[in-house]
Amino acid sequence: MKEKTALVVYHSKRGKTASYARDIAMYLWTKGMNVKLMASGDYESSKIEDCDYLFLGCWTSGWFVVHQHPHRVWKEFAHRLPRPLVVQTFLFSTYQFRIGSMFRNMMRHLDLKRPCRHTIASKTGRLTFEDKQEIDRFLNNV
Ligand SMILES: Cc1cc2nc3c(=O)[nH]c(=O)nc-3n(C[C@H](O)[C@H](O)[C@H](O)COP(=O)(O)O)c2cc1C
């Protein structure tokens, strides 16, 4: 059977989201997947062509307790992704106080036909056991 390919793309300001993205990539590698990990600035349209799963992450921006949204750099990246976005998509984010409307806003900028059912968020940037379970549910389409 053909090896599945996952593309993990993140935008990070101080490194926490980058570290979370690396943990996600490592976890996917342990599952025998072919994984491409990159910052959103390094994304090119050719990267998504053969991929089965897309993991997109950004740090949470906002007024700390309300109006959470992805940073402008991530929004610009999101608008460079193909429309419609047919590849199965998983969202992740890091934050300090509240994740709030972050995922809703990420989805809005992706113009998704159906909302992503699988998301994970972290204050630490480390992948937890529960996060891995959520990734497993996504991969198993549960
Ligand atoms: C300008 C700015 C706005 C932020 N707004 C929020 C917010 O609304 N809610 C929140 O929980 N964290 C907020 N944070 C905290 C970051 O989301 C958090 O530190 C994140 O993990 C940083 O990720 P990074 O290390 O990948 O840059 C904000 C940080 C900055 C610099």
The ligand as an ORCA input file, in Angstrom:
! r2SCAN-3c Opt
* xyz 0 1
  C       0.183     40.437     19.972
  C      -0.165     39.147     20.695
  C      -1.506     38.826     20.901
  C      -1.865     37.666     21.589
  N      -3.178     37.388     21.796
  C      -3.533     36.287     22.491
  C      -4.907     35.991     22.741
  O      -5.810     36.690     22.307
  N      -5.205     34.874     23.474
  C      -4.218     34.070     23.977
  O      -4.547     33.088     24.644
  N      -2.912     34.293     23.722
  C      -2.544     35.381     23.003
  N      -1.211     35.633     22.754
  C      -0.208     34.668     23.214
  C       0.283     33.765     22.088
  O      -0.793     33.203     21.350
  C       1.097     32.589     22.651
  O       2.155     33.074     23.407
  C       1.567     31.665     21.542
  O       1.871     30.420     22.105
  C       2.811     32.194     20.840
  O       3.213     31.226     19.887
  P       4.664     31.259     19.226
  O       5.690     31.003     20.330
  O       4.638     30.166     18.224
  O       4.854     32.599     18.616
  C      -0.849     36.784     22.074
  C       0.499     37.101     21.849
  C       0.843     38.263     21.167
  C       2.308     38.587     20.920
*
